[in-house]
Amino acid sequence: MNFPTLNNLLPFALFSTTLLLVDNVRAAAVHSTEAETNTTQLSPVESHGNRTAQLSPLDLPGSHSRIDLSDDIAGDHQLEDILQQQAGIQVRQLGGRGQFSYPSIRGANGKQLQIVWDGIPLTTLNNSEGELPSVGLSALGSIDIYRGVAPAELAPTAIGGTIHLRSKDHFDTPASGHAYTSAGSYGYYSAGLWQQYQNDVWRFFAAADWMKAENDFDTRTDINAFNNPNESSTEKRLNNGADHRMALLRADYTDSTRVKPSLVYQYQKKRRELPGLRNIPQNDAYFASEDNRLSLRLNIPYSHQQQTDIITSVYTLDETYDDQGDNIGLGRQKNYYRTKGTDLRVNHHSDAGNISNLLTLSVRSETTESDFALVSDATIELNCLTDSGCPYDYQRRQYQLGDRLSGHINDAIMLNGQLSVVKFSDTQQNHYGISDQHNNERFTTGDAGVNFRLNDNNQLDVLISRQVRPVSTQELFGDRGLTEGNPDLKSETSKGIDAVWRMTSVYGEYSLSAYQRVRDNAI
């Protein structure tokens, strides 16, 4: 088959001059039971309001959806439970509740996925694993899932889909809150709460969650059981527990009509025990991480047609890998990894006649430092000089300039196009006089789509895309001294076609999607 290319279709979607003015939001006529009985039809209702920068997945063509969360599910579910129920998503887990897990959208691996929390990327630049964060449901109001292409301002390099976690941000009363606690089998306990307060000037929101699980499942072993070393037995799985903690604090200033600042603090802490190949009581290996993120957001409305959002954040991620007893099989280790990063993004929204436009600019910088605590300085120097395991430091900078253009030809057809230019600058900072290694890459990613409103109950989306997933610094230079890198690796590219049919009826909402994706330079 002849594969459509962006050279043919993307410029048409971005620069078509046939877009006409659509200046309001129309609500479909609503028929009450009495009206249906009397065959009386209500007149259409038009509502006019200020434009908002809060993008809905339904605003873009493609296979996207939003999950609205209620407080009732927080005590009985974790984030992976909600994602597991969604079409096209599998949550791949190892070890039980709270252990390593990452969502796979349409079969993609963790490095092809991006996870974002209130517009702040949780996936690091240097090592994009896509692991599910320790974000509890107390803080979340909804989850946006982009199975293919994501908005340019969220994740321009996610070829395997994007998950956008959105905190609660709308309350009907001056003060409200919710708390829960739950317990289950295999040592599972969880608790959480949230509280909000708002007045004419400020809105405050706080949330916290805690989850602990022993995951001491019954395990059948044929040999090397610690209870009966010479014969098979059934015993509890040892050193398989997990402990997760999360907190969110947010303060929104709502009195100003010119500038609306918002200060957000996000905190995650988790500890995962690491079971070995043999189920022995002496194993106390674990992996721990602590993530702190502070962000300041400024919303600057110039008029009903234009506004600018500025998001700046600083973050630190401290990780510990501890296996001093060599129970995992990689040798005695106690390694520390510290990641420090900054992120600045500017989004400018504008409406001009029938066309809406988003211009996005971002600069992100990240440095990861390593410390092998059980290795002497002399041994580290020898390992570095002989290229046999050196605690390198990595630095990556990402620059993005992107644009999204959308508009309506008429009430039934909407066009949308996105284009981003992304540049990466990578450095492996060596020690003991060894020259640093550098890598620079620039690429373009984009998509073009059309939404056909067939009637009030049926819509059809068609989308073509070309996306790029850059090589991580660990893939280029090595995995923290444990594996060798490949400086000749090239970024993955993905070319795809998506078609989505949506139908609504009195029985519910349904969607059917089909897609084709071709990957080049797969890593």
C-alpha positions in Angstrom: 0.0 0.0 0.0 1.1 3.6 -0.5 1.6 5.1 2.9 0.4 8.7 3.2 3.1 11.1 4.1 3.2 14.3 6.2 4.6 16.1 3.2 1.3 15.6 1.4 -1.2 16.0 4.2 0.3 17.9 7.2 0.7 21.3 5.4 -2.9 21.1 4.3 -4.1 20.7 7.8 -1.8 23.4 9.2 -2.3 26.1 6.6 -5.6 25.5 4.9 -7.3 28.8 4.0 -10.8 27.4 3.8 -11.4 27.5 7.6 -14.5 29.5 8.5 -15.6 31.3 11.6 -17.1 29.3 14.5 -17.3 31.8 17.4 -19.4 30.1 20.0 -20.2 26.8 21.6 -23.5 25.1 20.7 -25.3 22.8 22.9 -27.6 20.2 21.3 -31.3 20.4 22.0 -32.4 18.4 25.0 -35.6 16.5 24.9 -37.3 15.7 28.2 -39.6 12.7 28.7 -42.6 15.0 28.7 -41.5 16.7 25.5 -41.0 13.4 23.8 -44.5 12.3 24.8 -46.0 15.6 23.4 -43.7 15.5 20.4 -42.6 19.0 21.3 -39.0 19.9 20.4 -37.1 22.5 22.4 -35.3 25.3 20.6 -31.5 25.1 20.4 -29.7 26.8 23.2 -26.5 28.8 22.6 -24.1 29.6 25.5 -21.2 32.1 25.3 -18.2 32.0 27.7 -14.6 32.7 28.1 -12.2 30.3 26.3 -10.3 28.0 28.6 -6.8 26.6 28.2 -7.9 23.3 29.7 -7.8 21.0 26.8 -10.1 18.0 26.6 -9.1 14.8 24.8 -12.2 15.1 22.7 -11.0 18.4 21.2 -8.5 16.5 19.1 -8.9 13.8 16.4 -7.7 10.4 17.4 -8.2 7.6 19.9 -8.4 9.7 23.1 -10.5 9.4 26.2 -11.0 11.0 29.7 -11.8 9.0 32.8 -13.6 11.0 35.5 -12.9 9.7 39.0 -15.1 9.7 42.0 -14.0 9.7 45.7 -15.7 6.3 46.2 -13.1 4.4 44.3 -10.1 5.7 46.1 -10.2 3.1 48.9 -10.7 0.0 46.7 -8.5 0.9 43.7 -5.0 2.0 42.8 -4.0 3.8 39.6 -3.1 0.6 37.9 -6.6 -0.8 38.5 -8.2 2.1 36.7 -5.8 1.9 33.7 -6.2 -1.8 33.4 -9.9 -1.4 32.8 -9.4 0.8 29.7 -9.5 -0.4 26.2 -6.1 -0.8 24.6 -4.1 -0.7 27.8 -2.3 -3.5 29.6 -0.5 -2.9 33.0 2.5 -5.1 33.1 3.4 -5.9 36.7 6.2 -7.8 38.4 5.9 -9.0 42.0 2.5 -7.8 43.1 0.8 -4.6 44.4 3.2 -1.7 44.4 6.0 -3.5 42.7 7.4 -2.5 39.3 4.7 -1.9 36.8 4.2 0.2 33.7 1.2 0.6 31.4 1.5 -0.6 27.8 -0.7 1.2 25.3 -1.3 -0.7 22.1 1.7 -3.0 22.9 4.2 -0.2 23.4 7.0 -0.6 25.9 7.7 1.7 28.9 10.4 3.9 27.1 7.9 4.8 24.4 5.3 6.1 26.9 5.0 9.5 28.6 3.3 10.1 32.0 2.4 13.7 32.9 0.9 15.0 36.1 -0.9 18.4 35.8 1.2 19.3 32.8 4.5 18.3 34.5 6.3 15.4 33.0 7.0 12.6 35.5 9.1 10.6 33.0 12.8 11.7 33.3 14.8 12.7 30.3 17.8 10.6 31.0 16.0 7.3 31.7 12.4 7.1 30.4 11.1 3.9 31.8 7.4 4.8 31.9 6.9 3.2 35.3 3.6 4.1 37.0 4.1 6.8 39.6 3.1 6.6 43.3 0.2 8.9 42.7 -2.9 8.0 44.7 -6.4 8.5 43.7 -7.2 11.0 46.4 -5.5 13.8 44.4 -6.9 12.9 41.0 -10.1 14.2 39.5 -9.6 12.7 36.0 -7.2 10.8 33.8 -6.7 11.7 30.1 -5.5 8.8 27.9 -3.9 9.5 24.4 -3.4 6.2 22.7 -1.6 7.6 19.8 -0.7 11.3 19.4 -0.7 13.6 22.4 -1.0 17.4 22.4 2.2 19.1 21.5 2.4 20.9 24.8 2.3 17.6 26.8 4.5 15.0 25.1 5.9 15.6 21.6 8.2 12.6 21.8 5.8 9.9 23.1 5.3 7.4 20.2 3.7 4.8 22.6 0.9 7.0 24.0 0.5 9.5 26.9 -1.2 9.4 30.2 -2.1 12.8 31.7 -3.0 12.7 35.4 -5.2 15.6 36.4 -5.7 16.7 40.0 -9.0 17.8 41.4 -9.6 21.5 40.4 -13.3 22.2 40.7 -15.4 22.3 43.9 -18.9 23.5 44.5 -18.6 24.4 48.2 -16.3 26.7 50.1 -14.8 23.7 52.0 -15.0 20.0 51.5 -12.9 16.9 52.0 -12.8 13.1 51.9 -10.8 10.4 53.7 -10.6 6.6 53.3 -8.8 3.6 54.7 -8.8 0.0 53.5 -7.1 -3.4 54.1 -6.8 -6.6 52.2 -5.0 -9.9 51.9 -1.2 -10.4 51.7 -0.5 -7.5 54.0 -2.2 -4.8 52.0 -3.2 -1.5 53.7 -4.0 1.9 52.3 -5.2 5.2 53.5 -5.7 8.7 52.0 -7.5 12.0 52.3 -8.0 15.3 50.6 -9.2 18.7 51.8 -10.0 21.9 49.9 -10.9 25.4 51.0 -11.7 28.4 48.8 -12.8 32.0 49.2 -13.0 35.0 46.8 -9.3 35.3 46.6 -7.6 31.9 47.2 -8.2 28.3 46.6 -6.2 25.7 48.5 -6.1 21.9 47.9 -4.1 19.2 49.7 -4.1 15.5 49.3 -2.1 12.5 50.6 -2.1 8.7 50.0 -0.3 5.8 51.5 -0.1 2.2 50.4 1.7 -0.8 51.8 1.7 -4.4 50.7 3.7 -7.4 51.8 2.9 -9.5 48.7 3.8 -12.6 50.6 2.0 -15.0 48.1 2.1 -18.7 48.5 4.9 -20.0 46.2 5.5 -23.6 45.1 9.2 -24.4 44.9 10.7 -27.6 43.6 14.2 -27.3 45.1 16.3 -25.0 47.2 13.3 -24.1 49.5 14.5 -22.7 52.8 12.1 -24.8 54.8 12.9 -28.1 53.0 16.1 -27.7 50.9 16.0 -31.2 49.5 12.4 -31.4 48.4 9.5 -29.3 47.0 7.4 -27.3 49.3 4.9 -24.4 49.5 6.1 -21.3 51.3 5.5 -17.5 51.5 7.3 -15.3 49.0 9.9 -13.3 50.9 11.2 -9.8 50.5 8.5 -8.8 48.0 6.8 -5.9 49.8 6.2 -2.3 48.7 5.6 1.0 50.4 4.3 4.1 48.5 3.5 7.6 49.8 2.3 10.6 47.9 1.3 14.2 48.7 0.1 17.2 46.7 -0.3 20.8 47.8 -1.7 23.5 45.6 -2.5 27.2 46.1 -4.4 29.1 43.4 -4.8 32.9 43.5 -8.1 33.7 41.8 -8.7 37.4 42.6 -6.6 39.0 39.8 -8.1 39.5 36.4 -4.7 40.0 34.7 -2.4 37.3 36.1 -3.6 34.1 37.9 -0.6 32.4 39.7 -0.7 28.9 41.0 1.9 27.2 43.2 2.0 23.3 43.2 4.2 20.9 45.2 4.2 17.2 44.2 5.8 14.5 46.4 6.3 10.8 45.8 8.2 8.3 47.9 8.4 4.5 47.4 10.4 1.6 48.5 10.3 -1.8 46.7 11.8 -4.9 48.1 13.7 -7.0 45.5 13.1 -10.7 45.6 15.9 -12.9 44.5 16.0 -16.1 42.4 16.1 -18.0 45.6 13.4 -17.4 48.3 15.7 -16.9 51.3 15.1 -15.0 54.6 18.5 -13.3 54.5 17.5 -11.3 51.4 17.0 -7.6 52.2 17.7 -6.0 48.9 15.5 -3.0 47.9 15.1 -0.1 45.6 13.9 3.2 46.9 13.1 6.6 45.4 12.0 10.0 46.5 10.7 12.6 44.1 10.1 16.3 44.9 8.6 18.7 42.3 7.8 22.4 42.8 6.1 24.3 40.0 4.8 27.8 39.5 2.1 28.5 36.9 1.0 31.8 35.5 -2.1 32.3 33.5 -2.2 35.6 31.7 -5.4 36.4 29.8 -5.1 39.3 27.4 -8.6 39.0 26.0 -11.3 36.5 25.3 -9.3 35.5 22.3 -5.7 35.3 23.6 -4.0 34.1 26.8 -0.6 32.8 27.8 0.3 30.0 30.2 3.8 29.9 31.7 4.8 26.8 33.7 8.2 26.6 35.4 9.3 23.7 37.6 12.3 22.4 39.5 12.6 18.8 40.7 14.9 16.3 42.3 14.8 12.5 42.2 16.9 10.5 44.6 17.2 6.7 44.0 18.9 4.0 46.0 19.7 0.5 44.8 20.8 -1.6 47.9 21.9 -5.3 47.6 24.8 -5.5 50.0 24.2 -9.3 50.4 24.4 -10.0 46.7 21.0 -11.7 46.7 19.9 -10.5 43.3 22.9 -11.8 41.4 24.6 -8.5 40.2 27.2 -8.4 43.0 27.3 -6.5 46.3 26.0 -3.0 45.6 24.7 0.1 47.3 24.4 2.8 44.7 22.9 6.3 44.9 21.5 8.2 41.9 20.5 11.8 42.1 18.6 13.6 39.3 18.1 17.4 39.3 16.1 19.1 36.6 14.4 22.3 35.5 11.5 22.8 33.1 10.2 25.9 31.5 7.2 25.9 29.1 5.3 28.8 27.5 2.0 28.1 25.8 0.2 30.9 23.9 -3.4 30.3 23.0 -5.2 32.5 20.4 -8.4 32.5 18.5 -8.6 34.4 15.2 -11.9 34.1 13.4 -12.5 30.5 12.8 -9.0 29.4 13.6 -7.6 28.5 17.0 -3.9 28.2 17.5 -1.5 27.1 20.2 2.2 28.1 20.1 4.3 26.2 22.6 8.0 26.7 23.6 9.8 24.6 26.2 13.3 24.2 27.6 14.1 21.3 29.9 17.5 20.4 31.5 18.4 17.4 33.6 21.5 16.1 35.3 21.9 12.6 36.8 24.8 11.9 39.2 25.9 8.4 40.4 27.7 7.3 43.6 28.8 3.7 44.2 29.0 3.6 48.0 30.6 0.1 48.4 33.3 0.7 45.8 36.5 2.5 46.9 37.8 5.6 45.1 40.8 3.6 43.9 38.7 0.9 42.4 36.3 3.4 40.8 39.3 5.2 39.2 40.6 1.9 37.9 37.2 0.9 36.5 36.8 4.2 34.8 40.3 4.1 33.2 39.7 0.5 32.0 36.1 1.1 30.9 34.8 -1.6 33.2 32.0 0.1 35.2 32.2 3.8 35.9 29.6 5.9 37.8 29.2 8.5 35.0 27.2 11.6 35.3 24.7 12.4 32.5 23.3 15.7 31.3 20.5 16.1 28.8 18.8 19.3 27.5 15.7 19.3 25.4 14.4 22.2 23.4 11.0 22.2 21.7 9.1 24.6 19.4 5.7 23.5 18.5 2.4 24.7 17.0 -1.1 23.4 16.8 -3.7 24.8 14.3 -7.3 23.8 14.2 -10.6 25.1 12.8 -13.9 24.2 11.2 -14.8 24.1 7.6 -18.4 23.9 8.6 -20.4 22.5 11.5 -19.6 19.0 10.4 -15.9 19.0 9.6 -13.0 20.1 11.8 -9.3 20.0 10.8 -6.4 19.8 13.2 -2.6 19.8 12.7 0.4 19.8 15.0 4.1 20.3 14.2 7.1 20.3 16.6 10.8 20.7 16.2 12.7 19.1 19.0 16.5 19.3 19.7 18.5 17.2 22.2 21.9 17.9 23.6 23.5 15.0 25.6 26.7 14.8 27.6 28.3 11.9 29.4 30.5 13.6 32.0 33.5 11.4 32.7 36.0 11.4 35.5 39.8 11.2 36.0 40.7 13.1 32.9 38.7 11.0 30.5 37.1 13.1 27.7 33.4 13.7 27.9 31.2 12.2 25.3 28.6 14.3 23.5 25.6 13.6 21.3 23.3 16.1 19.6 20.1 15.4 17.6 17.3 17.4 16.1 14.1 16.0 14.5 10.6 17.0 13.5 7.4 15.3 14.7 3.8 16.1 13.7 0.3 14.9 12.8 -2.7 15.9 10.8 -6.3 14.9 11.5 -9.9 15.5 10.6 -13.1 15.1 12.6 -16.3 14.4 10.7 -19.6 15.0 12.6 -21.8 12.6 10.7 -24.9 13.4 12.8 -25.8 14.1 16.4 -24.9 10.6 17.4 -21.9 9.6 15.2 -18.5 11.0 14.6 -15.5 9.8 12.6 -11.8 10.8 13.2 -9.0 10.1 10.8 -5.4 10.9 11.8 -2.0 10.5 10.2 1.2 11.0 12.2 5.0 10.9 12.2 6.5 10.7 15.7 10.0 10.3 17.1 11.2 8.8 20.3 14.8 9.9 21.1 17.5 7.6 22.4 17.9 7.9 26.2 21.3 8.9 27.6 21.5 5.4 29.3 21.0 3.7 25.9 23.7 5.9 24.4 26.3 5.8 27.1 25.4 2.8 29.3 23.1 2.0 32.2 24.8 3.6 35.2 27.9 1.5 34.9 26.1 -1.8 34.7 25.6 -2.1 30.9 27.4 -0.8 27.8 25.8 1.9 25.7 25.6 2.3 21.9 26.5 5.8 20.7 25.5 4.8 17.2 21.8 4.3 18.1 19.3 6.4 16.2 16.0 7.7 17.4 12.9 5.5 16.8 10.4 6.8 14.3 6.8 5.9 14.1 4.4 6.5 11.1 0.8 5.8 11.8 -2.8 6.0 10.6 -5.7 6.1 13.1 -9.4 5.9 12.4 -11.9 6.2 15.3 -15.7 6.0 15.1 -17.7 7.3 18.1 -21.4 6.7 18.7 -23.7 7.9 21.5 -27.1 6.5 22.3 -29.5 6.3 25.2 -27.6 3.2 26.3 -24.2 4.8 26.5 -21.2 5.9 24.5 -19.2 3.6 22.3 -16.0 3.9 20.2 -14.3 1.6 17.7 -10.8 2.3 16.6 -8.4 0.9 14.0 -4.8 1.8 13.5 -1.6 0.9 11.6 1.8 1.8 12.9 5.2 1.3 11.3 8.3 1.7 13.4 11.8 2.4 12.0 15.1 2.1 13.9 13.4 0.2 16.7 15.5 0.1 19.9 
